[in-house]
Amino acid sequence: MPEISRFLGIIIAMYYNDHNPPHFHAKYGDFEAVIAIDTGEVVEGRLPPRVLGLVQEWREYHKTELTGDWDLARDRKVLKKIEPLE
């Protein structure tokens, strides 16, 4: 699972050729959640509320890049790194 961003102890990654809806994986310590790119819905798992808020803020800034990486992942191409939350 390629890592596409990392910030404040949060790892953001995507699997190649993963199932719909378009999403990414956010890991923080022992927590992991699958987050829908378009809506920000937590599809599976959970994150602490503060961490989820940071991930949601980052997602809002980078929706276009996330969608681009999703398309690359579906085609099994190299994913592009995305800037961390500052």
PyMOL Python script that loads the backbone (N, CA, C, O; Angstrom):
from pymol import cmd

cmd.read_pdbstr("""\
ATOM      1  N   MET A   1       0.859  -1.167   0.000  1.00  0.00           N
ATOM      2  CA  MET A   1       0.000   0.000   0.000  1.00  0.00           C
ATOM      3  C   MET A   1       0.908   1.234   0.000  1.00  0.00           C
ATOM      4  O   MET A   1       1.537   1.539   1.014  1.00  0.00           O
ATOM      5  N   PRO A   2       0.979   1.941  -1.123  1.00  0.00           N
ATOM      6  CA  PRO A   2       1.850   3.110  -1.211  1.00  0.00           C
ATOM      7  C   PRO A   2       1.391   4.267  -0.317  1.00  0.00           C
ATOM      8  O   PRO A   2       0.215   4.628  -0.280  1.00  0.00           O
ATOM      9  N   GLU A   3       2.352   4.824   0.390  1.00  0.00           N
ATOM     10  CA  GLU A   3       2.100   6.002   1.215  1.00  0.00           C
ATOM     11  C   GLU A   3       2.112   7.230   0.306  1.00  0.00           C
ATOM     12  O   GLU A   3       3.044   7.416  -0.476  1.00  0.00           O
ATOM     13  N   ILE A   4       1.076   8.068   0.408  1.00  0.00           N
ATOM     14  CA  ILE A   4       1.031   9.262  -0.434  1.00  0.00           C
ATOM     15  C   ILE A   4       1.225  10.549   0.363  1.00  0.00           C
ATOM     16  O   ILE A   4       1.503  11.599  -0.216  1.00  0.00           O
ATOM     17  N   SER A   5       1.080  10.476   1.685  1.00  0.00           N
ATOM     18  CA  SER A   5       1.338  11.644   2.521  1.00  0.00           C
ATOM     19  C   SER A   5       1.525  11.192   3.967  1.00  0.00           C
ATOM     20  O   SER A   5       1.104  10.106   4.366  1.00  0.00           O
ATOM     21  N   ARG A   6       2.176  12.071   4.736  1.00  0.00           N
ATOM     22  CA  ARG A   6       2.382  11.800   6.166  1.00  0.00           C
ATOM     23  C   ARG A   6       2.466  13.143   6.882  1.00  0.00           C
ATOM     24  O   ARG A   6       3.207  14.034   6.468  1.00  0.00           O
ATOM     25  N   PHE A   7       1.703  13.275   7.955  1.00  0.00           N
ATOM     26  CA  PHE A   7       1.744  14.508   8.735  1.00  0.00           C
ATOM     27  C   PHE A   7       1.227  14.244  10.143  1.00  0.00           C
ATOM     28  O   PHE A   7       0.265  13.501  10.335  1.00  0.00           O
ATOM     29  N   LEU A   8       1.877  14.860  11.121  1.00  0.00           N
ATOM     30  CA  LEU A   8       1.442  14.802  12.519  1.00  0.00           C
ATOM     31  C   LEU A   8       1.193  13.373  13.001  1.00  0.00           C
ATOM     32  O   LEU A   8       0.270  13.129  13.778  1.00  0.00           O
ATOM     33  N   GLY A   9       2.013  12.436  12.541  1.00  0.00           N
ATOM     34  CA  GLY A   9       1.874  11.035  12.931  1.00  0.00           C
ATOM     35  C   GLY A   9       0.807  10.269  12.175  1.00  0.00           C
ATOM     36  O   GLY A   9       0.543   9.108  12.485  1.00  0.00           O
ATOM     37  N   ILE A  10       0.183  10.906  11.181  1.00  0.00           N
ATOM     38  CA  ILE A  10      -0.879  10.288  10.381  1.00  0.00           C
ATOM     39  C   ILE A  10      -0.284   9.850   9.049  1.00  0.00           C
ATOM     40  O   ILE A  10       0.405  10.626   8.386  1.00  0.00           O
ATOM     41  N   ILE A  11      -0.547   8.615   8.660  1.00  0.00           N
ATOM     42  CA  ILE A  11      -0.081   8.095   7.374  1.00  0.00           C
ATOM     43  C   ILE A  11      -1.287   7.960   6.453  1.00  0.00           C
ATOM     44  O   ILE A  11      -2.301   7.365   6.818  1.00  0.00           O
ATOM     45  N   ILE A  12      -1.161   8.522   5.250  1.00  0.00           N
ATOM     46  CA  ILE A  12      -2.211   8.444   4.235  1.00  0.00           C
ATOM     47  C   ILE A  12      -1.701   7.547   3.117  1.00  0.00           C
ATOM     48  O   ILE A  12      -0.601   7.752   2.605  1.00  0.00           O
ATOM     49  N   ALA A  13      -2.505   6.543   2.734  1.00  0.00           N
ATOM     50  CA  ALA A  13      -2.075   5.578   1.720  1.00  0.00           C
ATOM     51  C   ALA A  13      -3.257   5.144   0.863  1.00  0.00           C
ATOM     52  O   ALA A  13      -4.418   5.360   1.211  1.00  0.00           O
ATOM     53  N   MET A  14      -2.924   4.524  -0.271  1.00  0.00           N
ATOM     54  CA  MET A  14      -3.932   3.937  -1.165  1.00  0.00           C
ATOM     55  C   MET A  14      -3.441   2.574  -1.614  1.00  0.00           C
ATOM     56  O   MET A  14      -2.242   2.357  -1.795  1.00  0.00           O
ATOM     57  N   TYR A  15      -4.385   1.656  -1.790  1.00  0.00           N
ATOM     58  CA  TYR A  15      -4.080   0.355  -2.383  1.00  0.00           C
ATOM     59  C   TYR A  15      -4.235   0.447  -3.895  1.00  0.00           C
ATOM     60  O   TYR A  15      -5.046   1.225  -4.399  1.00  0.00           O
ATOM     61  N   TYR A  16      -3.454  -0.350  -4.610  1.00  0.00           N
ATOM     62  CA  TYR A  16      -3.629  -0.451  -6.055  1.00  0.00           C
ATOM     63  C   TYR A  16      -4.886  -1.254  -6.360  1.00  0.00           C
ATOM     64  O   TYR A  16      -5.178  -2.253  -5.703  1.00  0.00           O
ATOM     65  N   ASN A  17      -5.632  -0.796  -7.379  1.00  0.00           N
ATOM     66  CA  ASN A  17      -6.814  -1.503  -7.886  1.00  0.00           C
ATOM     67  C   ASN A  17      -7.798  -1.858  -6.765  1.00  0.00           C
ATOM     68  O   ASN A  17      -8.312  -2.976  -6.718  1.00  0.00           O
ATOM     69  N   ASP A  18      -8.056  -0.911  -5.871  1.00  0.00           N
ATOM     70  CA  ASP A  18      -8.945  -1.127  -4.723  1.00  0.00           C
ATOM     71  C   ASP A  18     -10.414  -0.976  -5.146  1.00  0.00           C
ATOM     72  O   ASP A  18     -10.706  -0.487  -6.237  1.00  0.00           O
ATOM     73  N   HIS A  19     -11.318  -1.394  -4.283  1.00  0.00           N
ATOM     74  CA  HIS A  19     -12.765  -1.362  -4.542  1.00  0.00           C
ATOM     75  C   HIS A  19     -13.308   0.066  -4.484  1.00  0.00           C
ATOM     76  O   HIS A  19     -12.693   0.947  -3.885  1.00  0.00           O
ATOM     77  N   ASN A  20     -14.461   0.284  -5.108  1.00  0.00           N
ATOM     78  CA  ASN A  20     -15.160   1.568  -5.027  1.00  0.00           C
ATOM     79  C   ASN A  20     -15.890   1.673  -3.698  1.00  0.00           C
ATOM     80  O   ASN A  20     -16.115   0.635  -3.075  1.00  0.00           O
ATOM     81  N   PRO A  21     -16.270   2.833  -3.224  1.00  0.00           N
ATOM     82  CA  PRO A  21     -16.081   4.144  -3.824  1.00  0.00           C
ATOM     83  C   PRO A  21     -14.625   4.589  -3.699  1.00  0.00           C
ATOM     84  O   PRO A  21     -13.886   4.050  -2.875  1.00  0.00           O
ATOM     85  N   PRO A  22     -14.199   5.574  -4.514  1.00  0.00           N
ATOM     86  CA  PRO A  22     -12.829   6.086  -4.400  1.00  0.00           C
ATOM     87  C   PRO A  22     -12.544   6.526  -2.961  1.00  0.00           C
ATOM     88  O   PRO A  22     -13.321   7.274  -2.367  1.00  0.00           O
ATOM     89  N   HIS A  23     -11.434   6.060  -2.416  1.00  0.00           N
ATOM     90  CA  HIS A  23     -11.136   6.310  -1.010  1.00  0.00           C
ATOM     91  C   HIS A  23      -9.639   6.233  -0.756  1.00  0.00           C
ATOM     92  O   HIS A  23      -8.859   5.857  -1.631  1.00  0.00           O
ATOM     93  N   PHE A  24      -9.260   6.596   0.457  1.00  0.00           N
ATOM     94  CA  PHE A  24      -7.884   6.436   0.911  1.00  0.00           C
ATOM     95  C   PHE A  24      -7.914   5.879   2.325  1.00  0.00           C
ATOM     96  O   PHE A  24      -8.951   5.883   2.989  1.00  0.00           O
ATOM     97  N   HIS A  25      -6.771   5.405   2.770  1.00  0.00           N
ATOM     98  CA  HIS A  25      -6.627   4.829   4.103  1.00  0.00           C
ATOM     99  C   HIS A  25      -5.830   5.812   4.956  1.00  0.00           C
ATOM    100  O   HIS A  25      -4.794   6.315   4.521  1.00  0.00           O
ATOM    101  N   ALA A  26      -6.306   6.082   6.156  1.00  0.00           N
ATOM    102  CA  ALA A  26      -5.602   6.941   7.104  1.00  0.00           C
ATOM    103  C   ALA A  26      -5.266   6.095   8.329  1.00  0.00           C
ATOM    104  O   ALA A  26      -6.140   5.461   8.921  1.00  0.00           O
ATOM    105  N   LYS A  27      -3.984   6.096   8.700  1.00  0.00           N
ATOM    106  CA  LYS A  27      -3.535   5.332   9.869  1.00  0.00           C
ATOM    107  C   LYS A  27      -2.932   6.284  10.888  1.00  0.00           C
ATOM    108  O   LYS A  27      -2.209   7.221  10.548  1.00  0.00           O
ATOM    109  N   TYR A  28      -3.250   6.017  12.144  1.00  0.00           N
ATOM    110  CA  TYR A  28      -2.702   6.800  13.243  1.00  0.00           C
ATOM    111  C   TYR A  28      -2.549   5.857  14.425  1.00  0.00           C
ATOM    112  O   TYR A  28      -3.543   5.452  15.029  1.00  0.00           O
ATOM    113  N   GLY A  29      -1.322   5.506  14.760  1.00  0.00           N
ATOM    114  CA  GLY A  29      -1.097   4.543  15.832  1.00  0.00           C
ATOM    115  C   GLY A  29      -1.810   3.237  15.531  1.00  0.00           C
ATOM    116  O   GLY A  29      -1.609   2.650  14.468  1.00  0.00           O
ATOM    117  N   ASP A  30      -2.643   2.776  16.457  1.00  0.00           N
ATOM    118  CA  ASP A  30      -3.396   1.530  16.272  1.00  0.00           C
ATOM    119  C   ASP A  30      -4.726   1.744  15.557  1.00  0.00           C
ATOM    120  O   ASP A  30      -5.478   0.789  15.360  1.00  0.00           O
ATOM    121  N   PHE A  31      -5.026   2.973  15.169  1.00  0.00           N
ATOM    122  CA  PHE A  31      -6.288   3.294  14.499  1.00  0.00           C
ATOM    123  C   PHE A  31      -6.098   3.320  12.991  1.00  0.00           C
ATOM    124  O   PHE A  31      -5.036   3.689  12.489  1.00  0.00           O
ATOM    125  N   GLU A  32      -7.144   2.921  12.277  1.00  0.00           N
ATOM    126  CA  GLU A  32      -7.141   3.027  10.821  1.00  0.00           C
ATOM    127  C   GLU A  32      -8.573   3.255  10.355  1.00  0.00           C
ATOM    128  O   GLU A  32      -9.522   2.690  10.900  1.00  0.00           O
ATOM    129  N   ALA A  33      -8.705   4.100   9.330  1.00  0.00           N
ATOM    130  CA  ALA A  33     -10.019   4.355   8.748  1.00  0.00           C
ATOM    131  C   ALA A  33      -9.889   4.451   7.237  1.00  0.00           C
ATOM    132  O   ALA A  33      -8.860   4.866   6.704  1.00  0.00           O
ATOM    133  N   VAL A  34     -10.959   4.057   6.565  1.00  0.00           N
ATOM    134  CA  VAL A  34     -11.086   4.213   5.125  1.00  0.00           C
ATOM    135  C   VAL A  34     -12.006   5.411   4.919  1.00  0.00           C
ATOM    136  O   VAL A  34     -13.130   5.434   5.419  1.00  0.00           O
ATOM    137  N   ILE A  35     -11.518   6.411   4.175  1.00  0.00           N
ATOM    138  CA  ILE A  35     -12.236   7.673   4.002  1.00  0.00           C
ATOM    139  C   ILE A  35     -12.589   7.865   2.530  1.00  0.00           C
ATOM    140  O   ILE A  35     -11.712   7.793   1.669  1.00  0.00           O
ATOM    141  N   ALA A  36     -13.870   8.108   2.235  1.00  0.00           N
ATOM    142  CA  ALA A  36     -14.302   8.384   0.861  1.00  0.00           C
ATOM    143  C   ALA A  36     -13.745   9.734   0.419  1.00  0.00           C
ATOM    144  O   ALA A  36     -13.833  10.718   1.154  1.00  0.00           O
ATOM    145  N   ILE A  37     -13.172   9.779  -0.783  1.00  0.00           N
ATOM    146  CA  ILE A  37     -12.563  11.014  -1.277  1.00  0.00           C
ATOM    147  C   ILE A  37     -13.610  12.104  -1.472  1.00  0.00           C
ATOM    148  O   ILE A  37     -13.409  13.229  -1.016  1.00  0.00           O
ATOM    149  N   ASP A  38     -14.709  11.802  -2.132  1.00  0.00           N
ATOM    150  CA  ASP A  38     -15.706  12.826  -2.470  1.00  0.00           C
ATOM    151  C   ASP A  38     -16.434  13.392  -1.260  1.00  0.00           C
ATOM    152  O   ASP A  38     -16.606  14.606  -1.153  1.00  0.00           O
ATOM    153  N   THR A  39     -16.856  12.535  -0.360  1.00  0.00           N
ATOM    154  CA  THR A  39     -17.728  12.970   0.736  1.00  0.00           C
ATOM    155  C   THR A  39     -17.030  13.113   2.077  1.00  0.00           C
ATOM    156  O   THR A  39     -17.519  13.824   2.955  1.00  0.00           O
ATOM    157  N   GLY A  40     -15.893  12.448   2.249  1.00  0.00           N
ATOM    158  CA  GLY A  40     -15.225  12.440   3.539  1.00  0.00           C
ATOM    159  C   GLY A  40     -15.831  11.453   4.517  1.00  0.00           C
ATOM    160  O   GLY A  40     -15.414  11.388   5.673  1.00  0.00           O
ATOM    161  N   GLU A  41     -16.808  10.686   4.066  1.00  0.00           N
ATOM    162  CA  GLU A  41     -17.454   9.683   4.921  1.00  0.00           C
ATOM    163  C   GLU A  41     -16.432   8.633   5.360  1.00  0.00           C
ATOM    164  O   GLU A  41     -15.595   8.196   4.570  1.00  0.00           O
ATOM    165  N   VAL A  42     -16.516   8.241   6.625  1.00  0.00           N
ATOM    166  CA  VAL A  42     -15.701   7.127   7.110  1.00  0.00           C
ATOM    167  C   VAL A  42     -16.410   5.854   6.674  1.00  0.00           C
ATOM    168  O   VAL A  42     -17.455   5.496   7.217  1.00  0.00           O
ATOM    169  N   VAL A  43     -15.836   5.178   5.692  1.00  0.00           N
ATOM    170  CA  VAL A  43     -16.438   3.982   5.112  1.00  0.00           C
ATOM    171  C   VAL A  43     -16.231   2.783   6.029  1.00  0.00           C
ATOM    172  O   VAL A  43     -17.079   1.896   6.122  1.00  0.00           O
ATOM    173  N   GLU A  44     -15.091   2.778   6.699  1.00  0.00           N
ATOM    174  CA  GLU A  44     -14.751   1.641   7.559  1.00  0.00           C
ATOM    175  C   GLU A  44     -13.721   2.101   8.581  1.00  0.00           C
ATOM    176  O   GLU A  44     -12.907   2.979   8.295  1.00  0.00           O
ATOM    177  N   GLY A  45     -13.755   1.508   9.773  1.00  0.00           N
ATOM    178  CA  GLY A  45     -12.767   1.804  10.801  1.00  0.00           C
ATOM    179  C   GLY A  45     -13.093   3.071  11.567  1.00  0.00           C
ATOM    180  O   GLY A  45     -14.208   3.589  11.511  1.00  0.00           O
ATOM    181  N   ARG A  46     -12.078   3.562  12.294  1.00  0.00           N
ATOM    182  CA  ARG A  46     -12.271   4.792  13.064  1.00  0.00           C
ATOM    183  C   ARG A  46     -10.928   5.425  13.383  1.00  0.00           C
ATOM    184  O   ARG A  46      -9.887   4.769  13.398  1.00  0.00           O
ATOM    185  N   LEU A  47     -10.992   6.716  13.636  1.00  0.00           N
ATOM    186  CA  LEU A  47      -9.848   7.508  14.084  1.00  0.00           C
ATOM    187  C   LEU A  47     -10.304   8.335  15.276  1.00  0.00           C
ATOM    188  O   LEU A  47     -11.494   8.627  15.400  1.00  0.00           O
ATOM    189  N   PRO A  48      -9.380   8.720  16.157  1.00  0.00           N
ATOM    190  CA  PRO A  48      -9.769   9.636  17.225  1.00  0.00           C
ATOM    191  C   PRO A  48     -10.360  10.917  16.610  1.00  0.00           C
ATOM    192  O   PRO A  48      -9.918  11.338  15.541  1.00  0.00           O
ATOM    193  N   PRO A  49     -11.339  11.535  17.259  1.00  0.00           N
ATOM    194  CA  PRO A  49     -12.015  12.702  16.686  1.00  0.00           C
ATOM    195  C   PRO A  49     -11.073  13.819  16.217  1.00  0.00           C
ATOM    196  O   PRO A  49     -11.266  14.367  15.132  1.00  0.00           O
ATOM    197  N   ARG A  50     -10.069  14.159  17.013  1.00  0.00           N
ATOM    198  CA  ARG A  50      -9.135  15.217  16.621  1.00  0.00           C
ATOM    199  C   ARG A  50      -8.380  14.838  15.352  1.00  0.00           C
ATOM    200  O   ARG A  50      -8.199  15.667  14.460  1.00  0.00           O
ATOM    201  N   VAL A  51      -7.942  13.587  15.272  1.00  0.00           N
ATOM    202  CA  VAL A  51      -7.205  13.101  14.103  1.00  0.00           C
ATOM    203  C   VAL A  51      -8.118  13.078  12.880  1.00  0.00           C
ATOM    204  O   VAL A  51      -7.704  13.473  11.790  1.00  0.00           O
ATOM    205  N   LEU A  52      -9.352  12.619  13.051  1.00  0.00           N
ATOM    206  CA  LEU A  52     -10.301  12.606  11.938  1.00  0.00           C
ATOM    207  C   LEU A  52     -10.519  14.023  11.409  1.00  0.00           C
ATOM    208  O   LEU A  52     -10.605  14.221  10.197  1.00  0.00           O
ATOM    209  N   GLY A  53     -10.610  14.994  12.287  1.00  0.00           N
ATOM    210  CA  GLY A  53     -10.767  16.383  11.867  1.00  0.00           C
ATOM    211  C   GLY A  53      -9.592  16.860  11.026  1.00  0.00           C
ATOM    212  O   GLY A  53      -9.785  17.551  10.026  1.00  0.00           O
ATOM    213  N   LEU A  54      -8.377  16.497  11.421  1.00  0.00           N
ATOM    214  CA  LEU A  54      -7.187  16.869  10.650  1.00  0.00           C
ATOM    215  C   LEU A  54      -7.188  16.195   9.283  1.00  0.00           C
ATOM    216  O   LEU A  54      -6.857  16.821   8.276  1.00  0.00           O
ATOM    217  N   VAL A  55      -7.561  14.922   9.251  1.00  0.00           N
ATOM    218  CA  VAL A  55      -7.619  14.187   7.984  1.00  0.00           C
ATOM    219  C   VAL A  55      -8.675  14.807   7.071  1.00  0.00           C
ATOM    220  O   VAL A  55      -8.449  14.945   5.869  1.00  0.00           O
ATOM    221  N   GLN A  56      -9.812  15.177   7.626  1.00  0.00           N
ATOM    222  CA  GLN A  56     -10.877  15.790   6.824  1.00  0.00           C
ATOM    223  C   GLN A  56     -10.428  17.146   6.265  1.00  0.00           C
ATOM    224  O   GLN A  56     -10.707  17.472   5.111  1.00  0.00           O
ATOM    225  N   GLU A  57      -9.740  17.919   7.083  1.00  0.00           N
ATOM    226  CA  GLU A  57      -9.227  19.212   6.610  1.00  0.00           C
ATOM    227  C   GLU A  57      -8.244  18.992   5.460  1.00  0.00           C
ATOM    228  O   GLU A  57      -8.328  19.674   4.439  1.00  0.00           O
ATOM    229  N   TRP A  58      -7.319  18.054   5.615  1.00  0.00           N
ATOM    230  CA  TRP A  58      -6.344  17.728   4.567  1.00  0.00           C
ATOM    231  C   TRP A  58      -7.060  17.264   3.297  1.00  0.00           C
ATOM    232  O   TRP A  58      -6.701  17.678   2.195  1.00  0.00           O
ATOM    233  N   ARG A  59      -8.076  16.402   3.451  1.00  0.00           N
ATOM    234  CA  ARG A  59      -8.828  15.884   2.294  1.00  0.00           C
ATOM    235  C   ARG A  59      -9.471  17.017   1.508  1.00  0.00           C
ATOM    236  O   ARG A  59      -9.446  17.008   0.278  1.00  0.00           O
ATOM    237  N   GLU A  60     -10.045  17.989   2.204  1.00  0.00           N
ATOM    238  CA  GLU A  60     -10.686  19.128   1.528  1.00  0.00           C
ATOM    239  C   GLU A  60      -9.689  19.877   0.651  1.00  0.00           C
ATOM    240  O   GLU A  60     -10.020  20.271  -0.468  1.00  0.00           O
ATOM    241  N   TYR A  61      -8.476  20.075   1.148  1.00  0.00           N
ATOM    242  CA  TYR A  61      -7.449  20.789   0.393  1.00  0.00           C
ATOM    243  C   TYR A  61      -6.955  19.997  -0.815  1.00  0.00           C
ATOM    244  O   TYR A  61      -6.502  20.589  -1.794  1.00  0.00           O
ATOM    245  N   HIS A  62      -7.036  18.683  -0.760  1.00  0.00           N
ATOM    246  CA  HIS A  62      -6.360  17.841  -1.755  1.00  0.00           C
ATOM    247  C   HIS A  62      -7.279  16.884  -2.512  1.00  0.00           C
ATOM    248  O   HIS A  62      -6.815  15.859  -3.010  1.00  0.00           O
ATOM    249  N   LYS A  63      -8.568  17.196  -2.608  1.00  0.00           N
ATOM    250  CA  LYS A  63      -9.514  16.301  -3.306  1.00  0.00           C
ATOM    251  C   LYS A  63      -9.089  16.003  -4.740  1.00  0.00           C
ATOM    252  O   LYS A  63      -9.143  14.853  -5.175  1.00  0.00           O
ATOM    253  N   THR A  64      -8.669  17.023  -5.471  1.00  0.00           N
ATOM    254  CA  THR A  64      -8.287  16.831  -6.874  1.00  0.00           C
ATOM    255  C   THR A  64      -7.088  15.899  -6.984  1.00  0.00           C
ATOM    256  O   THR A  64      -7.074  14.997  -7.822  1.00  0.00           O
ATOM    257  N   GLU A  65      -6.085  16.115  -6.140  1.00  0.00           N
ATOM    258  CA  GLU A  65      -4.895  15.260  -6.155  1.00  0.00           C
ATOM    259  C   GLU A  65      -5.238  13.832  -5.726  1.00  0.00           C
ATOM    260  O   GLU A  65      -4.715  12.870  -6.288  1.00  0.00           O
ATOM    261  N   LEU A  66      -6.110  13.698  -4.738  1.00  0.00           N
ATOM    262  CA  LEU A  66      -6.532  12.368  -4.297  1.00  0.00           C
ATOM    263  C   LEU A  66      -7.246  11.622  -5.416  1.00  0.00           C
ATOM    264  O   LEU A  66      -7.013  10.431  -5.620  1.00  0.00           O
ATOM    265  N   THR A  67      -8.115  12.320  -6.139  1.00  0.00           N
ATOM    266  CA  THR A  67      -8.820  11.697  -7.260  1.00  0.00           C
ATOM    267  C   THR A  67      -7.830  11.276  -8.340  1.00  0.00           C
ATOM    268  O   THR A  67      -7.974  10.206  -8.932  1.00  0.00           O
ATOM    269  N   GLY A  68      -6.830  12.110  -8.597  1.00  0.00           N
ATOM    270  CA  GLY A  68      -5.793  11.755  -9.565  1.00  0.00           C
ATOM    271  C   GLY A  68      -5.026  10.520  -9.146  1.00  0.00           C
ATOM    272  O   GLY A  68      -4.767   9.641  -9.968  1.00  0.00           O
ATOM    273  N   ASP A  69      -4.656  10.442  -7.866  1.00  0.00           N
ATOM    274  CA  ASP A  69      -3.951   9.255  -7.375  1.00  0.00           C
ATOM    275  C   ASP A  69      -4.853   8.022  -7.432  1.00  0.00           C
ATOM    276  O   ASP A  69      -4.383   6.923  -7.726  1.00  0.00           O
ATOM    277  N   TRP A  70      -6.152   8.202  -7.152  1.00  0.00           N
ATOM    278  CA  TRP A  70      -7.086   7.072  -7.243  1.00  0.00           C
ATOM    279  C   TRP A  70      -7.074   6.497  -8.662  1.00  0.00           C
ATOM    280  O   TRP A  70      -7.016   5.281  -8.849  1.00  0.00           O
ATOM    281  N   ASP A  71      -7.128   7.391  -9.662  1.00  0.00           N
ATOM    282  CA  ASP A  71      -7.108   6.944 -11.057  1.00  0.00           C
ATOM    283  C   ASP A  71      -5.798   6.231 -11.386  1.00  0.00           C
ATOM    284  O   ASP A  71      -5.801   5.211 -12.076  1.00  0.00           O
ATOM    285  N   LEU A  72      -4.685   6.763 -10.896  1.00  0.00           N
ATOM    286  CA  LEU A  72      -3.390   6.106 -11.114  1.00  0.00           C
ATOM    287  C   LEU A  72      -3.372   4.725 -10.457  1.00  0.00           C
ATOM    288  O   LEU A  72      -2.895   3.758 -11.052  1.00  0.00           O
ATOM    289  N   ALA A  73      -3.888   4.634  -9.241  1.00  0.00           N
ATOM    290  CA  ALA A  73      -3.900   3.357  -8.516  1.00  0.00           C
ATOM    291  C   ALA A  73      -4.760   2.323  -9.238  1.00  0.00           C
ATOM    292  O   ALA A  73      -4.406   1.144  -9.286  1.00  0.00           O
ATOM    293  N   ARG A  74      -5.880   2.757  -9.794  1.00  0.00           N
ATOM    294  CA  ARG A  74      -6.746   1.824 -10.532  1.00  0.00           C
ATOM    295  C   ARG A  74      -6.025   1.268 -11.757  1.00  0.00           C
ATOM    296  O   ARG A  74      -6.271   0.136 -12.172  1.00  0.00           O
ATOM    297  N   ASP A  75      -5.127   2.080 -12.335  1.00  0.00           N
ATOM    298  CA  ASP A  75      -4.348   1.656 -13.501  1.00  0.00           C
ATOM    299  C   ASP A  75      -3.000   1.055 -13.112  1.00  0.00           C
ATOM    300  O   ASP A  75      -2.172   0.760 -13.974  1.00  0.00           O
ATOM    301  N   ARG A  76      -2.785   0.874 -11.795  1.00  0.00           N
ATOM    302  CA  ARG A  76      -1.540   0.301 -11.269  1.00  0.00           C
ATOM    303  C   ARG A  76      -0.305   1.094 -11.688  1.00  0.00           C
ATOM    304  O   ARG A  76       0.732   0.521 -12.022  1.00  0.00           O
ATOM    305  N   LYS A  77      -0.433   2.417 -11.665  1.00  0.00           N
ATOM    306  CA  LYS A  77       0.681   3.305 -11.986  1.00  0.00           C
ATOM    307  C   LYS A  77       1.222   3.916 -10.700  1.00  0.00           C
ATOM    308  O   LYS A  77       0.572   3.871  -9.655  1.00  0.00           O
ATOM    309  N   VAL A  78       2.412   4.482 -10.789  1.00  0.00           N
ATOM    310  CA  VAL A  78       3.052   5.085  -9.625  1.00  0.00           C
ATOM    311  C   VAL A  78       2.222   6.270  -9.131  1.00  0.00           C
ATOM    312  O   VAL A  78       1.839   7.143  -9.909  1.00  0.00           O
ATOM    313  N   LEU A  79       1.952   6.283  -7.827  1.00  0.00           N
ATOM    314  CA  LEU A  79       1.154   7.352  -7.229  1.00  0.00           C
ATOM    315  C   LEU A  79       2.030   8.564  -6.933  1.00  0.00           C
ATOM    316  O   LEU A  79       3.229   8.435  -6.687  1.00  0.00           O
ATOM    317  N   LYS A  80       1.415   9.736  -6.960  1.00  0.00           N
ATOM    318  CA  LYS A  80       2.125  10.977  -6.672  1.00  0.00           C
ATOM    319  C   LYS A  80       1.971  11.322  -5.196  1.00  0.00           C
ATOM    320  O   LYS A  80       0.895  11.171  -4.617  1.00  0.00           O
ATOM    321  N   LYS A  81       3.058  11.786  -4.599  1.00  0.00           N
ATOM    322  CA  LYS A  81       3.011  12.246  -3.209  1.00  0.00           C
ATOM    323  C   LYS A  81       2.161  13.515  -3.135  1.00  0.00           C
ATOM    324  O   LYS A  81       2.137  14.319  -4.067  1.00  0.00           O
ATOM    325  N   ILE A  82       1.470  13.675  -2.017  1.00  0.00           N
ATOM    326  CA  ILE A  82       0.629  14.851  -1.785  1.00  0.00           C
ATOM    327  C   ILE A  82       1.173  15.581  -0.559  1.00  0.00           C
ATOM    328  O   ILE A  82       1.540  14.963   0.440  1.00  0.00           O
ATOM    329  N   GLU A  83       1.214  16.899  -0.656  1.00  0.00           N
ATOM    330  CA  GLU A  83       1.742  17.720   0.433  1.00  0.00           C
ATOM    331  C   GLU A  83       1.014  17.424   1.748  1.00  0.00           C
ATOM    332  O   GLU A  83      -0.194  17.191   1.755  1.00  0.00           O
ATOM    333  N   PRO A  84       1.753  17.435   2.850  1.00  0.00           N
ATOM    334  CA  PRO A  84       1.119  17.211   4.154  1.00  0.00           C
ATOM    335  C   PRO A  84       0.330  18.435   4.608  1.00  0.00           C
ATOM    336  O   PRO A  84       0.446  19.516   4.030  1.00  0.00           O
ATOM    337  N   LEU A  85      -0.462  18.247   5.637  1.00  0.00           N
ATOM    338  CA  LEU A  85      -1.183  19.347   6.268  1.00  0.00           C
ATOM    339  C   LEU A  85      -0.168  20.187   7.036  1.00  0.00           C
ATOM    340  O   LEU A  85       0.673  19.653   7.759  1.00  0.00           O
ATOM    341  N   GLU A  86      -0.253  21.488   6.874  1.00  0.00           N
ATOM    342  CA  GLU A  86       0.689  22.368   7.588  1.00  0.00           C
ATOM    343  C   GLU A  86      -0.020  23.173   8.643  1.00  0.00           C
ATOM    344  O   GLU A  86       0.610  23.967   9.342  1.00  0.00           O
TER     345      GLU A  86
END
""", "prot")
cmd.dss("prot")
cmd.show_as("cartoon", "prot")
cmd.util.cbc("prot")
cmd.orient("prot")
